[in-house]
Amino acid sequence: MALRSSTGFRQVPRDAKTGLVGQVFSSVASSYDVMNDLMSGGLHRLWKDRLVESLRPFPGQQHLDVAGGTGDVAFRVLRAVRAAEVQERLAAAAAGRNSAGGRGRPPAAPASSAAAAEPSGREAAQQSQQQQQQPGPSSAGVAGSLVPGRVTVCDINPDMLRVGQQKAAAASDLAGDSGLSFVEGNAESLPFEDASFDSYTIAFGIRNVTDRPAALREALRVLKPGGRFMCMEFSTVTQPGLRELYDAYSFAVIPRIGGLVAGDAGSYQYLVESIRQFPDQETFARMIEDAGFRAVTYENLTAGVVAIHSGFKL
């Protein structure tokens, strides 16, 4: 008997789920960001801000955002990394001035920025990794050279990636940043070498993966020792009164909004159903531990509507 997997409440052959989910996201790609605002009342922006705040981006960070197609999380991470690099340059310059009696050199300008519209697949991933291994421009100041951080957006869906590339090209601070790349790839078999990244995020994506344990093992594989895994996903509401209201809103309202705005009520019916099929907070935390991560924790947002799980490769 063929292995089966859930697509919302529907059971389908396991090898068919990836294609079906792909059709869903190709259908909604152009309206995906607008729908996120409408469905969550803008809360998704605060949730993503909290995810990046918890990640604590640092200068030179090599970050992978999986299922990150339209770039919402990746762009936040890259901006935070660049801000941290500016602060490091300023601190190095100040230290140089102090040690030289105020005669140190002024800080260098931040590295120029641009979204690279990378070719999809393993070739694009290898190009991205080769760039990561090349030393970047050094920052002026006594702290020595600083290799600029890089953020790679990986998504299985080319239509979602295309939207992300268009958004990056339209953003003045991202349009010239060579540290941003887009790679088409499957979370269950990532096209990257072992120990390539300092950190890994997946936001509202692992719910759509057919083989979640495989995706978690891949996350562990591509992280460097000490690297951090962070997953933000819809979860189980912990407040009884809110739970019933949330269910009523989800099933009665969200598909209708999808029909009106995206012209696709069915895809948003899948979204609602897939959330109810996803493991609760404790169960998913155990799955992360079973994949090999340590120091696994989670934080509930909006009474458990969303949870952020964290683990380390130790």
Summary of the structure (lengths in Angstrom):
residues: 314
radius of gyration: 20.5
end to end distance: 38.4
largest distance: 77.2
contacts: 1079
relative contact order: 0.15
helix: 49%
strand: 20%
